[in-house]
Amino acid sequence: MHKILVVEDTLAIREEVCDILLWEGYTVFQAKDGEMGFKMALKENPDLILSDILMPNLDGFEMFKKLQKNKKTRSIPLIFLSAKGEKEDIRIGMNLGAEDYLTKPVSINDLISAVQNKLEKELIRAQKIIDNTKELSDTLQNQKNQLYNYSHLISHELKSSLRNVSDLLTWNQEDQEKSNNLEGLNNQLMAERIEKMELLLVKLEQYTNIASVPFKNSTINLNTIAKRVINEINKPPHITITIKNELPTLVADESMMKKVFEILIQNAIDHIDKKNGLIELGCEVTEKDFIFSIKDNGVGINPKYHKKIFEMFQVIESTKSTGIGLSIVEKIISQYGGKIDVKSILAEETTFYFNLPKIYNE
C-alpha cells in the first residue's frame, strides 16, 4: 500500500486528513512542522507528501526546497494545503514544483481524488521510466553487438590480407636469397612489421572479448594455472621461471586469470637482457587481499612510464610490444575490484603487483 506523509501544524486538521487517508487504506505518517516533516520523509521515503504552508520552525516552502536538494527525497511528489485566498502562496508553491494544492478546509472527495490522481500519475511516470530505460538498454546492447560483430569482421579481413602479404614476402625472400642484401633487409623489416600487426589484431580481439563476454567465475587453483602457463609459454632456455610460494585457490574466471599470467610472464620474458634470466611468481595474503607479484631481472622500466604502460597503445622501446597487453591485464583485474602496479630499478629488475580483494570471494 502507498505511504503518505501529512505535514500540518494544526492538530485537528492533521488528524482529520490522516483519518480520511487511513480509511482509504493508505499507510500514513504525520509531522507537526516542516523540520519534522523533512526528517520523516528521509526516514520513511513516502510515495506522496501533503503539507501545510505556514508552519513554525520550517515552513512548507522551505521544507520542499530541502526535499528537492536531497537525492533520496527530490522525486517525492508534494501537494500543498493552503488556506482560502492565499493565491500568492499557491503560485509560489507551483513554481517550486509542487504537484497540486488543496484549500482548507479540505473536502473528503477533493482529498481522495487529488491523492489518487497524483499516485496514479507517479505510477505512469515510473512505468515510462522503466520502459524508456529498457528501450535504451536494448538499443545500446544491439549497438554493442553490431560493433562487436563488425570488429570481428574487420579483424578477420585484416588478418586474411596480412597473411597474403606475408606469403608474398616469403616467396619474394626465397627468390632474393642470392641477390642484394639491402632488399633482403627490407623484406625482413616488412616481415617484422606484419608480425607486429598480426599480434596487434589478436590483442585487440582479446581486449574486445573482455569487454563483451561475461566472466564465468568458479573455484580455481591459481598455482595449477600458473604452472600450466609456465609449461606452455615459449620460454628461451636461458630463462628460469619459479613460483616462490603456493598460489591460492579462489573464485574467478579461469581463462581470464590464465590470460593475466600469460601476459605478465611473456612481458617479463620479452624484457630480460641477462644471460641468466629469472622470473619469480609469488603471492602474499593479507587480511583484505591476495597480492600477487611477477618479478624479473630484466632491463627495468623508467619511473616516468610506470603509469603510461597500463594505457592502450603505450609502448617502451620494444619492437614486439603492441601496447595492449598490460591494458588487458588492468581491465581483467579491475573487474574484481583490484589494481595493478609496478616497481622497477633500471637495468636490474621489475616487479608487477596486482591485488584481488577477498570480498569478491566471500
Secondary structure, 3 states (H helix, E strand, C coil): CCEEEEECCCHHHHHHHHHHHHHCCCEEEEECCHHHHHHHHHHHCCCEEEEECCCCCCCHHHHHHHHHHCCCCCCCCEEEEEECCCHHHHHHHHHHCCCEEEEECCCHHHHHHHHHHHHHHHHHHHHHHHHHHHHHHHHHHHHHHHHHHHHHHHHHHHHHHHHHHHHHHHHHHHHCCCCCHHHHHHHHHHHHHHHHHHHHHHHHHHHHHHHHCCCCEEEEEHHHHHHHHHHHCCCCCCEEEEECCCCCEEEEEHHHHHHHHHHHHHHHHHCCCCCCEEEEEEEEECCCEEEEEEEECCCCCCHHHCCHHHCCCCCCCCCCCCCCHHHHHHHHHHHCCCCEEEEEECCCEEEEEEEEEHHHHC
